[in-house]
Amino acid sequence: MSGLLEIVIGNRNYSSWSLRGWLAIKHTGLLFTEIFIPLNQPETKAQIAANSKSGLVPVLKVDGHEVWDSLAIIETLNDLAPDAGLWPDDFSTRARARSVSAEMHSGFYPLRRDMPMDLRSTHTGIGHTEGALKNAARISELWTDCRDAYGAGGDYLFGAWSAADMMYAPVVGRFRTFGIPVDAKVQKYLDAVWAHPDMREWVQSAVDEPYTIDIFG
């Protein structure tokens, strides 16, 4: 590999999967270029087709070879930067981190549907459907269990900032945007993720974006 890395992302304010992939590549410290495609624009479909065979973002390009899907991107970046700490070093801890990440990857559809990511807005009380709140309760349980069992070394799910936190970072945004009630322990975790420098950089860019999408349309 010659080391040419590119990541194709959508709107920072709305594209939750783009956020996950971007946080991962940012964390590795590897040099990369960014291809930004505004979503829901007349030219969006053509621009994505030119950069993504899957028709979706994010896409990681490694010397021109496409890796799509945020979890696959994280695993590829872990191969490229094994010392970056994307996953915990300990086998059993790493297995748990991958399990909770995979649960996020494949689940929680009601919450994702009813409370779409909108980092720069406040929609307190909206989208509090039975299914979404059931998902939120399960997520809060996961966060609490991880913090209790593995979080002694830092402020995040497994102590140090890891891919598991990156997978849940958009959900942290949803909890804040939609005003999901949480206890003090979960609130502390929400605050820690929101304050992470990479997350702050992404959110500020989301605030600065000129694009608006009707997420409830």
Buried (B, 14 or more C-beta within 10 A) or exposed (E): EEEEBBBBBBBBBBBBBBBBBBBBBBBBEEEBEEBBBBBEEEEBEEBBEEBBEEEBBBBBBBEEEBBBBBBEBBBBBBEBBEEBBBBBEEEEBBEBBBEBBEBBBEEBEBBBEBBBBBBBEEBEEEBBBEEBBEBBEBBBEBBBBBBEEBBEEBBBBBBBBBBBBBBBBBBBBBBBBBBBEBEEBBEEBBEBBBEBEBBEBBBEBBEEBEBEBEBEE
